[in-house]
Amino acid sequence: MGIMPLKSLKMASYMKDHVEGIDIPDNIIEKMKAGMDGIEISCEIIKQVFPYYDGIHIMAMGNISGTNAIIEYIDSLKTHDRVSTNPES
């Protein structure tokens, strides 16, 4: 799965309206209007799909700190998944 953390509402709106093959649902636009940033939204999406994918390709768009935050979040999901599925824990 590939994910591109959106940098701004302006970027999200532009990509939604002008970039072929990119789907940005209206609820994502609304979340950004409400103040959520692209990293938070990316982590929310990753949490929903995490059990179904073996890997996630992060298209960072130059945002190294945001990418690191997403990687740390994914690592926390992996740790939580190991603990919650381990019958000895």
Phi, psi and omega per residue, in radians:
M1 nan 2.469 3.077
G2 -1.942 2.481 3.110
I3 -2.427 2.387 3.111
M4 -2.098 1.848 3.098
P5 -1.085 2.153 -3.111
L6 -1.312 2.373 -3.076
K7 -1.460 -0.434 -3.076
S8 -2.835 2.876 3.042
L9 -1.085 -0.676 3.118
K10 -1.048 -0.772 3.122
M11 -1.106 -0.785 -3.129
A12 -1.052 -0.813 -3.132
S13 -1.113 -0.740 3.128
Y14 -1.087 -0.836 -3.102
M15 -1.122 -0.694 3.121
K16 -1.048 -0.736 -3.032
D17 -1.558 -0.396 -2.946
H18 -2.242 -0.109 -3.071
V19 -1.940 1.972 3.122
E20 -1.070 2.420 3.049
G21 1.484 -0.089 3.111
I22 -1.843 2.206 3.125
D23 -1.957 2.064 3.057
I24 -2.086 1.797 -3.091
P25 -1.089 2.695 3.137
D26 -1.002 -0.601 -3.119
N27 -1.143 -0.486 3.072
I28 -1.227 -0.756 3.088
I29 -1.037 -0.763 -3.136
E30 -1.122 -0.689 3.104
K31 -1.102 -0.694 3.118
M32 -1.194 -0.670 3.080
K33 -1.085 -0.564 -3.131
A34 -1.416 -0.078 3.052
G35 1.929 -0.057 3.075
M36 -1.260 2.495 3.085
D37 -1.692 2.960 -3.070
G38 -1.086 -0.537 3.119
I39 -1.205 -0.800 3.110
E40 -1.048 -0.776 -3.132
I41 -1.137 -0.722 3.114
S42 -1.052 -0.786 3.140
C43 -1.115 -0.679 3.102
E44 -1.069 -0.780 3.128
I45 -1.149 -0.779 -3.142
I46 -1.027 -0.731 3.128
K47 -1.037 -0.680 -3.120
Q48 -1.204 -0.641 -3.049
V49 -1.759 -0.140 -3.028
F50 -0.851 -0.774 -3.108
P51 -1.156 -0.255 -2.999
Y52 -1.806 -0.103 -3.076
Y53 -2.197 2.537 3.092
D54 -1.521 -0.274 -3.121
G55 -2.816 2.764 3.132
I56 -2.290 2.219 3.092
H57 -1.657 2.023 -3.136
I58 -1.677 2.070 3.066
M59 -1.638 1.669 -2.864
A60 -1.282 -0.431 -3.113
M61 0.948 0.612 3.075
G62 1.462 0.007 -3.102
N63 -1.605 1.464 -3.064
I64 -1.164 -0.786 -3.114
S65 -1.141 -0.666 3.088
G66 -1.146 -0.711 3.099
T67 -1.101 -0.745 3.107
N68 -1.082 -0.672 3.107
A69 -1.107 -0.706 3.115
I70 -1.149 -0.755 3.128
I71 -1.077 -0.753 3.100
E72 -1.092 -0.683 3.116
Y73 -1.114 -0.775 3.112
I74 -1.075 -0.743 3.097
D75 -1.039 -0.674 3.123
S76 -1.163 -0.613 3.078
L77 -1.154 -0.698 3.112
K78 -1.090 -0.772 3.135
T79 -1.107 -0.800 3.130
H80 -1.080 -0.724 -3.130
D81 -1.111 -0.744 3.117
R82 -1.102 -0.735 -3.119
V83 -1.188 -0.786 -3.043
S84 -1.278 -0.396 -3.140
T85 -1.754 -0.037 3.125
N86 -1.551 1.977 -3.077
P87 -1.146 -0.312 -3.126
E88 -1.469 -0.165 -3.093
S89 -1.607 nan nan
